[in-house]
Amino acid sequence: MRTLLLILLLLSVATLVSAMAGSEAPKEYVCYRTSGKINIDGKLDESSWSSAPATDSFIDIEGDAKPRPHFTTRVKMLWDDRHFYIGAEMEEPHVWRTLKKRDSVIFNDNDFEVFIDPDGDRNEYYELEINALNTVWDLFLPRPYRDGGKAQNSWDIAGLKTAVKVTGTLNNPTDQDQGWSVEMAIPWRALAKYAHRPAPPADGDRWRINFSRVEWQHEIVDGKYRKIANTKEDNWVWSPQGVIDMHRPEMWGYVRFSILKGR
């Protein structure tokens, strides 16, 4: 009996060591205050965006052990007393989308996603998904699905502003596009209820955050885009999860807020 227990203990330790060896440290981003007004038009052309650093390019959700994404994705962040600003730029030669109704399951299209856990306790976090038609799905999770959490789809980010800019032509398979960009302003007051900390944040505060991009394989049939049947989507993220599951907030990256303007 003791021998069996020892073997089980050694196996558990080996599994833990292996998992730790394969894990990657969460990413961190310093988010500076805006130096001027941000016009939410999807273009990211204000001087504040120009001086804001970009994140590392997204990698596969499972980490560097998987192939690198074949399209580049980067994000920038800014803030002021009223809003948390997020801008994403995504390379994509064929920009196409179908979902137009708010709170549709947006990851059934190619999309961009934001996950925010203000106090980092792995519970009471926010999710926001958007496609190239500027269709939004925003929801609140009291706790992760694996812990019995149920998404509150009726929750909306009051005062949310979003815009999308397509560099190319949307839903036109006869040409090649450069990509699309997203710009959003999330009001602090919409995040404050479950933040359990100052919102807007104080200088030096760190929040847990992550970003995901879902990309489906497609084909062109009768002059229209459609998904290739029986294929899985690619999941590209800023800070890798280690598994195909974005709802593991303990694996998200960090955004640290700074009152400094510029770099």
C-alpha positions in Angstrom: 0.0 0.0 0.0 2.8 2.4 0.9 4.6 1.6 -2.3 1.5 2.4 -4.3 1.0 5.7 -2.5 4.7 6.6 -3.2 4.3 5.8 -6.8 1.2 7.9 -7.1 2.9 10.8 -5.3 5.9 10.6 -7.6 3.6 10.6 -10.6 1.8 13.6 -9.3 5.1 15.5 -8.7 6.3 14.6 -12.2 3.1 15.8 -13.8 3.3 19.1 -11.9 7.0 19.6 -12.8 6.1 18.9 -16.5 3.3 21.3 -16.5 5.4 24.0 -14.9 8.2 23.4 -17.4 5.8 23.8 -20.3 4.0 26.9 -18.9 4.9 30.4 -20.0 4.9 33.5 -17.8 1.9 35.8 -18.3 2.5 38.8 -20.5 2.5 42.3 -19.1 1.6 45.6 -20.7 2.1 49.2 -19.4 -1.0 51.2 -20.3 -0.3 55.0 -20.5 -2.8 57.8 -20.1 -3.9 59.4 -23.3 -2.2 62.7 -24.4 -5.3 63.8 -26.3 -8.9 62.9 -27.3 -9.5 59.5 -28.9 -12.0 59.4 -31.7 -13.6 56.0 -31.9 -13.5 55.4 -35.7 -11.5 52.2 -35.9 -8.4 53.9 -37.4 -6.0 54.2 -34.5 -4.5 57.3 -36.1 -4.3 59.7 -33.1 -0.9 60.7 -31.7 -1.7 58.9 -28.5 -2.0 55.6 -30.4 1.2 56.3 -32.2 3.2 56.7 -29.0 1.5 53.7 -27.3 3.5 50.5 -27.4 2.1 47.5 -29.2 1.8 44.1 -27.5 3.8 41.1 -28.8 2.3 39.4 -31.8 -0.4 36.9 -30.8 0.6 33.2 -30.6 -1.4 30.0 -30.4 -3.6 29.7 -27.4 -1.6 26.6 -26.3 1.7 28.4 -26.5 4.9 28.4 -28.5 4.9 24.6 -28.8 2.2 25.1 -31.5 2.7 26.6 -35.0 2.9 30.4 -35.1 -0.3 32.1 -36.4 -0.1 32.8 -40.2 -1.6 36.3 -39.7 -0.2 39.0 -37.3 -2.3 40.5 -34.5 -1.2 43.2 -32.1 -3.1 45.3 -29.5 -2.5 48.7 -27.9 -4.1 50.1 -24.8 -4.7 53.6 -23.4 -6.8 55.1 -20.6 -8.2 58.3 -19.1 -10.6 59.2 -16.3 -13.6 58.0 -18.3 -12.6 55.1 -20.5 -10.3 52.2 -21.0 -9.3 52.3 -24.7 -8.3 49.1 -26.7 -7.1 49.1 -30.3 -6.3 46.0 -32.2 -4.8 45.6 -35.7 -5.2 42.3 -37.5 -3.6 41.2 -40.7 -6.1 39.3 -42.8 -6.2 38.8 -46.6 -9.9 37.9 -46.8 -12.1 39.9 -44.4 -15.5 38.3 -44.2 -18.3 38.2 -41.6 -22.0 37.2 -41.4 -23.3 38.0 -37.9 -25.2 41.3 -37.5 -27.4 40.9 -34.4 -26.0 42.1 -31.1 -25.1 39.3 -28.6 -24.9 36.7 -31.3 -22.3 34.0 -30.6 -19.6 36.1 -32.4 -16.9 33.5 -32.3 -18.9 31.7 -35.0 -17.4 34.4 -37.2 -13.7 35.4 -37.3 -13.5 37.8 -34.4 -11.5 39.7 -31.8 -12.1 39.1 -28.0 -11.4 40.9 -24.8 -11.4 39.4 -21.3 -11.0 41.5 -18.1 -10.8 40.5 -14.5 -10.1 43.7 -12.6 -9.1 42.3 -9.2 -7.5 39.1 -10.5 -9.5 36.7 -8.3 -10.5 34.5 -11.3 -14.2 35.3 -10.7 -16.5 38.1 -11.8 -15.0 38.9 -15.1 -16.0 40.5 -18.4 -15.9 39.3 -21.9 -16.4 41.3 -25.1 -16.3 39.9 -28.7 -16.6 41.8 -31.9 -16.5 41.0 -35.6 -15.6 43.0 -38.7 -19.3 44.1 -39.1 -18.9 45.8 -35.7 -21.3 43.4 -34.2 -20.8 43.1 -30.4 -21.3 40.3 -27.9 -20.7 41.5 -24.3 -21.3 39.3 -21.3 -20.4 38.9 -17.6 -19.2 35.7 -16.0 -19.6 35.3 -12.2 -17.1 32.5 -12.3 -15.5 30.3 -15.0 -17.5 27.7 -16.8 -15.4 24.9 -15.3 -16.5 26.1 -11.9 -20.2 26.1 -12.8 -20.3 29.6 -14.0 -23.1 30.7 -16.4 -22.7 33.6 -18.8 -25.0 36.5 -18.3 -25.7 37.5 -21.9 -28.3 40.1 -20.9 -25.5 42.2 -19.3 -24.4 45.0 -21.5 -21.4 47.4 -21.2 -23.4 50.7 -20.8 -21.9 53.4 -22.9 -19.6 51.2 -24.9 -18.2 52.7 -28.0 -16.7 50.5 -30.8 -15.7 51.0 -34.4 -14.1 48.8 -37.1 -12.0 49.8 -40.1 -11.5 47.3 -42.9 -8.5 47.9 -45.1 -9.9 46.3 -48.2 -13.4 45.3 -49.0 -15.6 43.3 -46.6 -17.2 40.1 -47.9 -15.7 40.4 -51.4 -13.8 37.3 -52.4 -12.6 38.7 -55.7 -9.8 40.8 -54.2 -7.2 40.5 -51.4 -7.4 42.7 -48.3 -4.8 43.9 -45.9 -6.8 43.4 -42.7 -9.0 45.1 -40.2 -8.7 47.1 -37.0 -10.9 47.5 -34.0 -11.1 50.5 -31.7 -13.1 50.6 -28.5 -13.8 52.8 -25.5 -15.0 50.9 -22.4 -16.5 53.2 -19.7 -14.9 52.6 -16.2 -18.4 53.0 -14.7 -19.5 49.9 -16.5 -16.6 47.9 -15.1 -16.8 49.4 -11.6 -19.6 47.2 -10.1 -17.6 44.0 -10.0 -14.1 45.5 -10.1 -13.7 45.5 -6.3 -11.0 48.1 -6.7 -10.8 51.7 -8.1 -12.2 52.2 -11.5 -10.7 54.2 -13.1 -7.6 52.6 -11.7 -4.9 54.2 -9.6 -1.4 54.7 -10.9 0.4 51.4 -10.8 -2.7 49.2 -10.5 -2.6 45.9 -12.3 -5.6 44.2 -13.8 -5.8 40.7 -15.4 -6.6 40.9 -19.1 -6.3 38.8 -22.2 -7.2 39.0 -25.9 -8.1 36.3 -28.3 -8.6 36.1 -32.1 -10.7 33.3 -33.6 -9.9 32.5 -37.2 -11.9 29.9 -39.3 -10.7 28.2 -42.4 -12.8 29.2 -45.4 -13.5 28.4 -49.0 -15.2 30.3 -51.8 -18.3 28.8 -53.3 -20.6 30.5 -55.8 -18.8 33.8 -55.3 -19.3 33.7 -51.5 -17.2 32.8 -48.5 -18.1 29.9 -46.3 -16.4 27.8 -43.6 -14.8 24.6 -44.6 -16.9 21.9 -43.1 -15.5 19.7 -40.3 -12.5 21.9 -39.5 -11.7 23.6 -36.2 -11.0 27.2 -35.7 -7.6 28.7 -34.8 -7.3 30.4 -31.5 -4.6 33.1 -31.3 -4.0 35.0 -28.1 -1.8 37.6 -26.5 -0.9 35.6 -23.3 -1.1 31.9 -23.9 -3.5 29.8 -21.9 -1.7 26.4 -22.3 -5.0 24.8 -23.2 -7.9 25.6 -25.6 -9.9 27.4 -23.0 -10.0 31.2 -22.6 -11.9 30.9 -19.4 -8.9 30.3 -17.2 -8.3 33.8 -15.8 -5.3 32.7 -13.8 -3.5 32.4 -17.1 -4.3 35.8 -18.4 -1.8 38.6 -18.8 -1.5 41.8 -16.8 -2.1 45.4 -17.7 -0.4 48.0 -15.5 -1.9 51.5 -15.6 0.5 54.4 -15.6 -0.4 58.1 -15.2 2.5 59.0 -17.5 1.7 60.2 -21.0 3.7 58.7 -23.8 6.7 56.4 -23.4 
